[in-house]
Amino acid sequence: MNILKKFALAGAGAAIAALGVTYAPAAAQQGGYYIYEYTYYSDASKTEQVGFEFQHCDRPADSYGTTTPYYDRARVGFCQYGGGGGEY
């Protein structure tokens, strides 16, 4: 995968998370689920990124690279059951 595309996706996810985390607790009370982005690493030292995944409400997650047991997870959105929700 093009490294620039990966960093652009990561930057967009971080910006979305920064804007929306403030509203997460109120949204959670309305019934739904959180969505996350995952950054996967080659080993427990988490120095070499090997994969990335960004979840969505309305479609399957976008995944790039390799998934491993070594990852960081960041909450980036909330989806309401029955629609009406959305990503941050």
C-alpha positions as semicolon CSV with decimal commas, in nm:
position;residue;x (nm);y (nm);z (nm)
1;M;0,000;0,000;0,000
2;N;0,119;0,350;-0,072
3;I;0,268;0,490;0,249
4;L;0,127;0,838;0,177
5;K;-0,225;0,695;0,154
6;K;-0,178;0,514;0,486
7;F;-0,060;0,831;0,661
8;A;-0,342;1,032;0,506
9;L;-0,597;0,783;0,640
10;A;-0,434;0,785;0,982
11;G;-0,433;1,166;0,988
12;A;-0,798;1,180;0,886
13;G;-0,889;0,930;1,157
14;A;-0,701;1,129;1,420
15;A;-0,873;1,452;1,315
16;I;-1,213;1,285;1,326
17;A;-1,137;1,142;1,669
18;A;-1,021;1,478;1,804
19;L;-1,344;1,646;1,695
20;G;-1,585;1,380;1,810
21;V;-1,465;1,225;2,132
22;T;-1,631;1,506;2,327
23;Y;-1,974;1,390;2,212
24;A;-1,925;1,016;2,267
25;P;-2,080;0,979;2,615
26;A;-2,405;1,151;2,516
27;A;-2,432;0,941;2,201
28;A;-2,366;0,617;2,392
29;Q;-2,679;0,671;2,599
30;Q;-2,895;0,651;2,286
31;G;-2,809;0,287;2,209
32;G;-2,544;0,188;1,963
33;Y;-2,179;0,097;1,940
34;Y;-1,841;0,261;1,912
35;I;-1,616;0,222;1,611
36;Y;-1,238;0,210;1,625
37;E;-0,923;0,242;1,423
38;Y;-0,645;-0,009;1,478
39;T;-0,274;0,025;1,408
40;Y;-0,098;-0,314;1,389
41;Y;0,269;-0,372;1,467
42;S;0,517;-0,649;1,387
43;D;0,592;-0,731;1,754
44;A;0,534;-0,625;2,113
45;S;0,785;-0,338;2,089
46;K;0,538;-0,161;1,854
47;T;0,816;0,005;1,658
48;E;0,732;-0,126;1,309
49;Q;0,380;-0,066;1,177
50;V;0,261;-0,345;0,949
51;G;-0,113;-0,279;0,916
52;F;-0,402;-0,040;0,968
53;E;-0,780;-0,077;0,997
54;F;-1,057;0,183;1,012
55;Q;-1,411;0,075;1,100
56;H;-1,729;0,233;0,960
57;C;-2,099;0,233;1,050
58;D;-2,236;0,165;0,705
59;R;-1,982;-0,069;0,544
60;P;-1,703;-0,314;0,628
61;A;-1,378;-0,183;0,772
62;D;-1,099;-0,056;0,549
63;S;-0,795;-0,273;0,618
64;Y;-0,440;-0,238;0,489
65;G;-0,135;-0,452;0,548
66;T;-0,120;-0,728;0,806
67;T;-0,317;-0,777;1,126
68;T;-0,124;-0,903;1,429
69;P;-0,186;-0,952;1,802
70;Y;0,017;-0,631;1,862
71;Y;-0,194;-0,321;1,808
72;D;-0,308;0,016;1,935
73;R;-0,679;0,099;1,925
74;A;-0,842;0,442;1,920
75;R;-1,217;0,513;1,944
76;V;-1,310;0,725;1,641
77;G;-1,687;0,715;1,618
78;F;-2,027;0,597;1,731
79;C;-2,304;0,424;1,538
80;Q;-2,663;0,425;1,657
81;Y;-2,870;0,111;1,625
82;G;-3,136;0,155;1,360
83;G;-2,954;0,434;1,179
84;G;-2,929;0,801;1,247
85;G;-2,579;0,767;1,389
86;G;-2,256;0,838;1,220
87;E;-1,886;0,848;1,238
88;Y;-1,717;1,138;1,407
